[in-house]
Amino acid sequence: MRRYTKKTKYELKLPDINLSKFFLLLILILLGYFLTNSLIKYIILKKQYKTLKDQLVKLERENKNLTTEIYLLKSDTSTIEYYIRKELKYKKIGEKVLILK
């Protein structure tokens, strides 16, 4: 003999949510999204700022060296002589040059 059981219907009931709780949850989700997005952008911009600041320091140092070099080339004869020998491959009278191959 078969036993018959009563079939029950399962119904899915959504929880009762107040409209104010729903809006509060929605605001918290949106706030979290925008804060996270802004925080990521802030970190990226901070890294770019540090990189640009390092480049600026390097360029200022190079500028200072070039300014000193220009001043020496305008005024110091030994510096002028050094660059003539180095760049133009000149030599003094009576000076011997050793060329290595």
C-alpha positions in Angstrom: 0.0 0.0 0.0 1.3 3.4 -1.0 1.3 6.3 1.3 0.4 9.6 -0.1 1.8 12.7 1.4 0.4 16.0 1.0 2.3 18.2 -1.4 3.2 21.5 -0.1 3.8 24.6 -2.1 6.9 26.6 -1.3 6.5 30.2 -1.7 9.3 32.7 -1.7 8.4 35.7 0.4 10.6 38.7 0.2 11.3 40.2 3.6 9.4 43.3 4.4 11.8 46.2 4.0 10.9 49.7 4.9 11.5 52.2 2.2 13.8 54.2 4.5 16.0 51.2 5.1 16.1 50.5 1.3 17.3 54.1 0.6 19.8 54.0 3.4 21.3 50.8 2.0 21.3 52.2 -1.5 23.1 55.4 -0.2 25.7 53.3 1.7 26.4 51.2 -1.4 26.8 54.3 -3.6 28.9 56.1 -1.0 31.2 53.1 -0.6 31.6 52.9 -4.4 32.5 56.6 -4.8 34.8 56.6 -1.8 36.7 53.6 -3.0 36.9 55.1 -6.5 38.2 58.4 -5.1 40.7 56.7 -2.9 42.1 54.7 -5.8 42.4 57.9 -7.9 44.1 59.7 -4.9 46.7 56.9 -4.6 47.5 57.0 -8.3 47.8 60.8 -8.3 50.0 60.7 -5.2 52.4 58.3 -7.1 52.4 60.6 -10.1 53.2 63.6 -7.9 56.1 61.8 -6.3 57.5 60.8 -9.8 57.1 64.4 -11.1 58.7 65.8 -8.0 61.7 63.5 -8.4 62.1 64.5 -12.1 61.9 68.2 -11.1 64.7 67.8 -8.5 66.8 65.9 -11.1 66.2 68.6 -13.8 67.0 71.4 -11.3 70.3 69.7 -10.4 71.1 69.3 -14.1 70.2 72.9 -14.8 72.5 74.1 -12.0 75.4 72.0 -13.4 74.9 73.4 -16.9 74.7 77.0 -15.6 78.0 76.4 -13.8 79.5 74.9 -17.0 78.3 77.9 -19.1 79.8 80.3 -16.6 83.2 78.5 -16.6 83.2 78.4 -20.4 82.6 82.1 -20.6 85.2 83.1 -18.0 87.8 80.3 -17.2 90.5 79.7 -19.8 91.6 76.3 -18.4 88.0 75.1 -18.8 87.9 76.4 -22.4 91.2 74.7 -23.1 90.0 71.4 -21.6 86.9 71.4 -23.8 88.9 72.3 -26.9 91.2 69.3 -26.3 88.4 67.0 -25.4 85.8 67.8 -28.1 87.9 69.2 -31.0 90.8 66.8 -30.4 93.4 69.6 -30.4 96.8 69.5 -28.6 99.3 71.9 -27.3 102.4 72.8 -29.1 105.1 70.3 -28.2 102.6 67.9 -26.6 102.6 64.2 -27.6 99.4 62.3 -27.9 99.2 58.6 -27.4 96.5 56.9 -29.5 95.5 53.4 -28.4 93.8 51.0 -30.9 
